[in-house]
């Protein structure tokens, strides 16, 4: 299964890199935000620069997975290759694993500009332990957004998936407090953010790179969203498979 999964991952990566605008798009907004807002205004403050970088990392995790899986899966379902691949004896597991490996690779590539800008143009700083913790939170927080994207991609046709992904994009970013630092969002944002997947993820990221306390409510919310998205994604996949092959 591992070799099949790697083959599927390579296929997904080649297909995406043939149209690099998708990768550029997921990395552009966070990198531009770092250049135009973080670097000139708070780049000289180590604390603010570090938390802002953590927020932009979470932004990339959310946006890259939401669009890669939400729109990418819907587009794949519209192609003749997808129903054919489902009839192959290897089953769905290698394709799922390959898609996830490709998505993680593209997410990491999208994160590089943000991290480089923070390292060379701001005074953001982390210890080796904090860096490792941030990597762990990045992988952990990618799970619910991957499942969210899969739920959208398997539930909706391409045009509807594009619209829903775009509609969710900014509300999740602003509602989760990704555009502000800890405690600096408007009151109603501070109230709802810990319970949104973006807000829960960024609070874990802030805790990983600084002194922000881990909030049990945010951890519980992130786990709850993960379970909920997993249920919807599984249901959507089974429904799509039943429609095509029953």
N, C-alpha and C positions, 0 to 999 in steps of 0.2 A: 504493500500500500504506500510506503514512503516514497518509492521511486515514481509511482503514478501521481502522487500528490505533488511532487517536485516538478513533474512534467506539466501538470495542469497549472502550477504556479508560474513556470517559465512561459507557458503560452499566454497567460493573463498579462504578465509583465511585458512581453514583446508586443502584444496587442495594444496595451496602454501607451508604451513608449513610442509607438509609431505615430501617435497623436499626442505629443507632449503637452499640449495646451491644458489637458485635464490635470496633469501633475502641476503645471505652473499655476493654474487657477487655485488649487487647494493651498499652495504655499504663498501666493501673492499677498492676500489680505493680511494675514498675521505679520509677514515680513514688512509690508508697507506700514502697518500700525506701529511696529517697532521703530522704523526709521523716522516716521513723521510725528509720532506722539511720545513714545517712550524715550528715545535717545535725546531729543532736545529739551524735554521738560523734566524728566525724572531720572535720566541716565546717570547723573552724577551722584544719586542717592543709592547706596548699595541695597538697602532694604526694599525700597520701592521698585528699583530696577529688577531685583530678583523676583519679587511677587508678580510684577508685570510680565516678566518672561514666563513664569509658571502659568499665568493666565493665557498667554498666547500659545504655549505648548498644548494646553487643554483645548483651546480653540481649534488648533490643527487636528487634534485627535478626533474631535467632534465632526468637523467639517469634512475631513478626508474620508472618514468611514461612512458618514451619512450619504455623501454623494457617490463614492465609489461603489458601495453596495446597493444603495437605494436606486440610483439611476443605472448603474452598470448591470445589475441583475435583471432589471426590467428590460434593458436593451438586449441582453443575451437571450431572454425568453422569446423575444420577437424574431430571433434568427433561426434558420432551419437546423443549425448545428446543435442547438440546445436539446430539442426533443430527441435527436439522434443519439447524443451523448448519454441521455438517460436510459436508453435501451441497451447500453453496453453492459457486459456481465460484471464489470468491476464495482458497480453500485455507485451510490451518491457520495460516500464518505471521501474518496480521494479528490473528487471535484470540490467538495466543500472545504476540505483542508487546504487544497491548492489555492482556492480563492482567498482564504483567510491569510495564508502565507504571503500571497502577492499583495494583499491589502496592507499587511503589516510592513512589508518592504516599502511600498509607496508612501505609507504614513511616515516612516523614518526619513525617507528622502525629503518629504515636505517639511519635516522638523528641522532639517539641517540649517536652512537660512536663518530661522529664528535663533537657534543656539549660537550660530556664528556671529550674528549681529550683536547679541547680548554679550558675547565674549570679547569682541574687539571694539565695540562702540559704547558700552556701558560699564558701570562698576558692579554689575550683578556678580555675585560670588556664591559658590556652594562648596562644601567640604566633599571629599570623596564619598563619605557615607551618605550625605544628602543627595549626591548625584546618583548613587545606586538606588536609593529610596525613590527618587524621582523617576528613574527608569522603570522600577516596579509599578509605581502608580500609573505611569503612562500605559503600560501593557494592561494593567487591571482595568483602567478606565476605558480602554479601547473596546472591551468586551460588550458592554451594553450598547455602545454606538454601532458596533458591527451588527449586533442582533437587530437593532432598530432599522439599519439600512436593509438587512435581509428581509425583515418583515415588510418594509415598503416595497422592495423590489419584487417579492413573490406575491404580493397582494394586488398590485396595480399594474396597468399597462404603462408604457414608457411615458407618454405625455402626462398622465396623472401623477406618476412617480416624480417627474421633474418638478411639477407644480408643488406637490406636498413637501419634497425635500427643501425647496426654496422657501416655502411658507414657514417651515419649522426652523430654518437656519438662523435667522436673526432673533426671533423670540427666545430660542434656547440660549443664544449667546448673551443677549442683554438680560434676560430673566435669570440666568445663572450667575450674573455678576462678573462675566469675563471681561467686560469693558472697564471695570473699575478695580481698585485694590480692596483688600480686606476692610470691611466696615465703612467704605466710602460710597456705596451705592445708595440710591434713594430708599426711603423706609420700606415701601412695599416690596422692592426688590430684595432687600435684606430679609424680609419675612418669608418670601416664597423660594428664594434661591437654594437654601440647603436641601429642599425637597425635590428639586429638578435634577435630572441626571448631570447636566452641565455644572450646576452649582455644587452638587455633592462631589463631583470629580475634582473641580478646581480647589475645593477646600482640602481635600486629601493632598493635592499637589502643593498647596501653600504650606501644609503641615510638614510635607517631606523636605522642603527647601528652607524652612524657617521655623519661627517659634509659634506659628499659628496652631492652636490646640486642635486635636482630632475631635470632631463632633460625632458622637454616636448616632445622632439622628441622620446625619449625612451618610454615614456608612450604611445604616439600615436602608435609607432611601436608595442608594446606589445598588445594593443587593436586590431590593424589591423591583427596581426598574429592570435589572438584569433578568430576573426570573420572569417578569411580565413580557419583556421583549422576546425572550427565548420561547415562551408559550405562543406568542403571536407568530413568530417566524416559523416555528414548527407547524402550526396550523396552516399558515399560508402556503408552505411548501407542499404539505399533504393535499391541500385543496387544489393547488395548481397541477399536481401530479395526477390527481383523480380526474380533473377536467380533460387532461390531454390523453390519458391512456385507459380510462374506463369505458 
